[in-house]
Amino acid sequence: MRAIRHRRRSIPALAALAATAVAAPVLLAATPAAAHPREGGLARELVTDVTARGAYRHLAKFQQIADANGGNRAAGTPGHAASAAYVHDTLKKAGYQVSYQDFDVFEAHTRTERATVLGAAPRELPTAAFTFTPSTPAGGLTAPLALARVDETPGCDAADYPAGAFTGKIALVKRGACTFVEKQKAAAAAGAAGVIVYNHSGTTPVRGGFSSPAEGVIPSAGITLADGEALAAAAAGGEVTVRLDLDQEHVKRTTRNVIAETKGGRSDRVVTVGAHLDSVPEGPGINDNGSGSAGLLEVALQLAREGANTKGKGPANKVRFAWWSAEELGLLGSEHYVAQLSARQKKDIALYLNFDMIASPNPVQFVYDGDDSDRTGAGAGPAGSAQIEALINGFLDKKGKPHEGSDFDGRSDYGPFIANGIPAGGTFTGAEGVKTAEQALRYGGTAGAPYDPNYHGAGDTLKNLDLKAFDTNLDVIAHAVGTYAQDLSSLGR
């Protein structure tokens, strides 16, 4: 699961990002019977056949691959390439139609990130260069500050930059309400030579960024709330000159999605299931998201075996499994995939199921809030999302497993599908958010501690798993895939 850096420009239906990507537990309203398709034999068989023991072997393989490749499986690295090859070759042997989808990604390597307030007593500010920012000229960019208007949408609109006041200057903008890309472009359109964004809370500099170097128009960096407010107060009373010194290298690499689908089943009723395969560079990514990737792989293998055991009789609907790359760089793999689809191909996708972090060591059972019953953050998903949520919740209820809603906050690969009107759903067990006392009573674990204390870190290893949560979510995947492979009536298909 990607960190919160900036809101995705490609998900217009989503509201502002939630700080911890979780919603408070809310009792679900009664769901129409049509939302619960009858559980078929395939779903029951898959739930029986798919086990944590079986899926764990894939996690062990991902750990082995990371250990042999610098400790990570990040997009564009040998560790990710080896992970993709393992998934591809395993599914090929199982009889799937498997393909790679290559695309380019960029890495940002920051060599210098410095902002200095000049004057009689120069002082350096804690500074964070935005990911994929253009570099400043050698020696830095020295210019007076110009203050963007601070309102409910600070620095988001042309009106926030008075005509002629920003030409050749460094714009000082408060964080919030729109993407960093939008703030930067608005400042550049007003003639600013650079932009500094100060935080809206906390004590750390803004760590923003863009999806690719192409989005970077002018040198951009973040500073703290306190420093930003101090600069704004000083600049309101007279000219303040700042030297912004940014030096960042952008390296292009090729990475790939892995797409596998059943040979049979109706191609105009495609059940698409996805998980991102890449880790962050800082660690092997066994929970994030080796867990979802291993779960999908094991379900796919058992689905193939079910077909073989019934003399080749496959599911009624085509099932397409996807292992995305570059999710950690901003959902780039899933965005690339959806962007390549024709209008007809998008229409043929009946639904998208997403599984990202399903074995967190201090877990909560989150289910994406397709009907917006929690009234938190973004609204409901596209038509059919409520029925997906109801299917998953009904299964968990039947198993006696507590659960609660999670907002569609744009942090994982359902985003591009939702943006194109495709119903979506899925589960996850928590990232860097902190478990409440109420959640600890419901699920066990430690209140006041993160759901995953090793989120995006070197400690996200085989030791960073709750195998009971993993087993529960494997059952969810198996039940949903088995159900929708045979029956899409609840979605009106």
Secondary structure as the mmCIF struct_conf table of DSSP 4:
data_model
#
loop_
_struct_conf.conf_type_id
_struct_conf.id
_struct_conf.beg_label_comp_id
_struct_conf.beg_label_asym_id
_struct_conf.beg_label_seq_id
_struct_conf.end_label_comp_id
_struct_conf.end_label_asym_id
_struct_conf.end_label_seq_id
BEND BEND1 HIS A 6 HIS A 6
TURN_TY1_P TURN_TY1_P1 ARG A 9 SER A 10
TURN_TY1_P TURN_TY1_P2 PRO A 12 ALA A 13
BEND BEND2 ALA A 16 ALA A 16
HELX_LH_PP_P HELX_LH_PP_P1 LEU A 17 ALA A 18
BEND BEND3 ALA A 19 ALA A 21
HELX_LH_PP_P HELX_LH_PP_P2 LEU A 27 ALA A 30
HELX_RH_3T_P HELX_RH_3T_P1 ALA A 33 ALA A 35
BEND BEND4 HIS A 36 HIS A 36
HELX_LH_PP_P HELX_LH_PP_P3 PRO A 37 GLU A 39
HELX_RH_AL_P HELX_RH_AL_P1 GLY A 41 ASP A 49
HELX_RH_AL_P HELX_RH_AL_P2 ALA A 52 ASP A 67
TURN_TY1_P TURN_TY1_P3 ALA A 68 GLY A 71
STRN STRN1 ALA A 74 ALA A 74
TURN_TY1_P TURN_TY1_P4 ALA A 75 GLY A 76
BEND BEND5 THR A 77 THR A 77
HELX_RH_AL_P HELX_RH_AL_P3 PRO A 78 LYS A 93
TURN_TY1_P TURN_TY1_P5 ALA A 94 GLY A 95
STRN STRN2 GLN A 97 VAL A 117
BEND BEND6 GLY A 119 ALA A 121
STRN STRN3 ARG A 123 LEU A 125
STRN STRN4 ALA A 128 ALA A 129
HELX_LH_PP_P HELX_LH_PP_P4 PHE A 130 PHE A 130
STRN STRN5 THR A 131 THR A 131
TURN_TY1_P TURN_TY1_P6 PHE A 132 PHE A 132
HELX_LH_PP_P HELX_LH_PP_P5 THR A 133 PRO A 137
TURN_TY1_P TURN_TY1_P7 ALA A 138 GLY A 139
STRN STRN6 LEU A 141 LEU A 147
HELX_LH_PP_P HELX_LH_PP_P6 ALA A 148 ARG A 149
BEND BEND7 ASP A 151 THR A 153
TURN_TY1_P TURN_TY1_P8 PRO A 154 GLY A 155
BEND BEND8 ASP A 157 ASP A 157
HELX_RH_3T_P HELX_RH_3T_P2 ALA A 158 ASP A 160
BEND BEND9 TYR A 161 TYR A 161
TURN_TY1_P TURN_TY1_P9 ALA A 163 GLY A 164
BEND BEND10 ALA A 165 PHE A 166
TURN_TY1_P TURN_TY1_P10 THR A 167 GLY A 168
BEND BEND11 LYS A 169 LYS A 169
STRN STRN7 ILE A 170 LYS A 174
BEND BEND12 ALA A 177 CYS A 178
HELX_RH_AL_P HELX_RH_AL_P4 PHE A 180 ALA A 189
TURN_TY1_P TURN_TY1_P11 ALA A 190 GLY A 191
BEND BEND13 ALA A 193 ALA A 193
STRN STRN8 GLY A 194 TYR A 198
BEND BEND14 HIS A 200 THR A 204
STRN STRN9 GLY A 209 GLY A 209
BEND BEND15 SER A 211 SER A 212
HELX_RH_3T_P HELX_RH_3T_P3 PRO A 213 GLU A 215
BEND BEND16 ILE A 218 ILE A 218
STRN STRN10 SER A 220 ILE A 223
HELX_RH_AL_P HELX_RH_AL_P5 LEU A 225 GLY A 237
BEND BEND17 GLY A 238 GLY A 238
STRN STRN11 THR A 241 GLU A 261
BEND BEND18 LYS A 263 GLY A 265
STRN STRN12 ARG A 266 HIS A 276
STRN STRN13 SER A 279 SER A 279
TURN_TY1_P TURN_TY1_P12 PRO A 281 GLU A 282
BEND BEND19 GLY A 283 GLY A 283
HELX_RH_PI_P HELX_RH_PI_P1 ILE A 286 SER A 291
HELX_RH_AL_P HELX_RH_AL_P6 GLY A 292 ASN A 309
TURN_TY1_P TURN_TY1_P13 THR A 310 GLY A 312
BEND BEND20 ALA A 316 ALA A 316
STRN STRN14 ASN A 317 TRP A 324
BEND BEND21 SER A 325 SER A 325
BEND BEND22 GLU A 327 GLU A 327
TURN_TY1_P TURN_TY1_P14 GLU A 328 GLY A 330
BEND BEND23 LEU A 331 LEU A 331
HELX_RH_AL_P HELX_RH_AL_P7 LEU A 332 GLN A 340
BEND BEND24 LEU A 341 LEU A 341
HELX_RH_AL_P HELX_RH_AL_P8 ALA A 343 ASP A 348
STRN STRN15 ILE A 349 PHE A 355
BEND BEND25 PRO A 361 ASN A 362
STRN STRN16 PHE A 366 TYR A 368
TURN_TY1_P TURN_TY1_P15 GLY A 370 ASP A 371
TURN_TY1_P TURN_TY1_P16 SER A 373 ASP A 374
BEND BEND26 GLY A 377 ALA A 378
BEND BEND27 PRO A 382 PRO A 382
TURN_TY1_P TURN_TY1_P17 ALA A 383 GLY A 384
HELX_RH_AL_P HELX_RH_AL_P9 SER A 385 LYS A 399
TURN_TY1_P TURN_TY1_P18 GLY A 400 GLY A 400
STRN STRN17 GLU A 404 SER A 406
BEND BEND28 GLY A 410 GLY A 410
BEND BEND29 SER A 412 SER A 412
TURN_TY1_P TURN_TY1_P19 ASP A 413 TYR A 414
HELX_RH_AL_P HELX_RH_AL_P10 GLY A 415 ALA A 419
TURN_TY1_P TURN_TY1_P20 ASN A 420 GLY A 421
STRN STRN18 ALA A 424 PHE A 428
BEND BEND30 ALA A 431 GLU A 432
HELX_LH_PP_P HELX_LH_PP_P7 GLY A 433 GLY A 433
STRN STRN19 VAL A 434 VAL A 434
HELX_LH_PP_P HELX_LH_PP_P8 LYS A 435 THR A 436
HELX_RH_AL_P HELX_RH_AL_P11 ALA A 437 TYR A 443
BEND BEND31 GLY A 445 GLY A 445
TURN_TY1_P TURN_TY1_P21 ALA A 447 GLY A 448
BEND BEND32 ALA A 449 ALA A 449
STRN STRN20 PRO A 450 PRO A 450
BEND BEND33 TYR A 451 TYR A 451
TURN_TY1_P TURN_TY1_P22 PRO A 453 HIS A 456
BEND BEND34 GLY A 457 GLY A 457
TURN_TY1_P TURN_TY1_P23 ALA A 458 GLY A 459
BEND BEND35 THR A 461 THR A 461
TURN_TY1_P TURN_TY1_P24 LEU A 462 LYS A 463
BEND BEND36 ASN A 464 ASN A 464
HELX_RH_AL_P HELX_RH_AL_P12 LEU A 467 GLN A 486
HELX_RH_3T_P HELX_RH_3T_P4 SER A 489 LEU A 491
TURN_TY1_P TURN_TY1_P25 GLY A 492 GLY A 492
#
